[in-house]
Amino acid sequence: MPIRDLRIKDLGQDSIERSRPHLDLDRVSYYLQNLDEATPVDVFDVDGLMLLADGHHRVAAAEQLGRSTIRAVVRKGTRRDALQFATILAKRQRGLTDQEVLDAIARRGQRPK
């Protein structure tokens, strides 16, 4: 998939705002030092709304560095597609169960219907 530079302000900010209290500060610190080498964030274009599915720590680091853009892989899809992508990725990266992922999402006010 092609990689694009997206303006951070064009990302669905409610998802980013809800994630801030849950960020791992050590991971943000890592990305402050290594953002240019990090993989792009994953974004879903849902009828023109850019939903961040993976990359909240990288976005936080980019903002702290004063950057206005972030490298992103943009996929077309639905909110459900974005949620499913984030769930699969969280399970793979962190060894979580489906229920643990859904509980984490619920804590951020995003429990799926």
C-alpha positions in Angstrom: 0.0 0.0 0.0 1.3 3.5 -0.8 2.5 5.7 2.1 1.3 9.3 2.3 2.0 12.2 4.5 -1.2 13.2 6.3 -1.8 16.3 8.3 -2.3 15.3 11.9 -5.2 17.8 12.3 -7.0 15.9 9.5 -7.1 12.7 11.6 -10.3 11.9 13.5 -9.3 13.7 16.7 -11.9 12.3 19.1 -10.1 8.9 18.9 -6.7 10.6 19.5 -8.1 12.6 22.5 -9.7 9.5 24.1 -6.4 7.6 23.7 -4.2 10.2 25.4 -4.8 9.1 29.0 -4.0 5.5 28.0 -0.6 6.2 26.3 2.5 4.4 27.5 4.9 7.3 28.1 7.9 5.0 27.5 6.6 4.2 24.1 6.0 7.8 23.3 9.6 8.6 24.5 10.9 5.9 22.2 9.2 7.4 19.2 10.4 10.9 20.1 13.9 9.5 19.4 13.0 7.1 16.5 10.0 8.5 14.7 11.7 8.9 11.4 12.6 5.2 11.4 9.2 4.0 12.7 6.6 2.3 10.5 3.8 4.5 9.2 0.6 4.8 11.2 -2.5 3.0 9.8 -5.5 5.1 8.9 -8.9 4.2 7.5 -10.6 6.6 5.1 -14.3 6.2 6.1 -16.2 8.4 3.7 -13.6 11.2 4.0 -13.1 10.9 7.8 -9.5 9.7 8.5 -9.7 7.3 11.4 -6.4 6.3 13.1 -6.5 2.6 13.6 -2.9 2.2 14.8 -0.2 4.7 15.7 -1.5 6.7 18.6 2.0 6.7 20.3 3.6 7.8 17.0 1.1 10.6 16.6 1.7 11.8 20.2 5.4 11.8 19.5 5.0 13.7 16.3 2.8 16.3 18.0 5.4 16.7 20.8 8.1 17.2 18.2 6.0 20.0 16.7 5.3 18.2 13.4 2.1 18.8 11.5 2.2 15.7 9.4 2.7 11.9 9.9 3.5 9.2 7.5 0.5 6.9 7.0 -0.8 3.9 5.1 -4.4 4.9 4.2 -7.0 2.2 3.6 -10.6 2.7 2.4 -13.1 1.0 4.6 -15.7 1.4 7.3 -15.5 2.1 11.0 -16.0 -1.7 11.5 -13.0 -2.4 9.2 -10.9 0.0 11.3 -12.0 -1.6 14.5 -11.4 -5.1 13.2 -7.9 -4.1 11.9 -7.0 -2.5 15.3 -8.3 -5.6 17.2 -6.3 -8.0 15.1 -3.2 -5.9 15.4 -3.5 -5.5 19.2 -4.0 -9.3 19.6 -0.9 -10.0 17.5 1.4 -7.3 19.0 0.4 -7.6 22.6 -1.0 -11.2 22.9 -4.4 -10.0 24.0 -7.7 -11.9 23.8 -10.6 -10.5 21.8 -12.3 -9.6 25.2 -9.2 -7.8 26.5 -9.1 -5.7 23.3 -12.8 -4.9 23.5 -12.5 -4.0 27.1 -9.6 -1.6 26.3 -11.7 0.0 23.5 -14.6 0.3 25.9 -12.4 2.1 28.4 -11.7 4.7 25.7 -15.5 5.1 25.1 -15.5 3.3 21.8 -17.3 0.0 22.5 -18.6 -1.4 19.2 -22.2 -2.2 18.8 
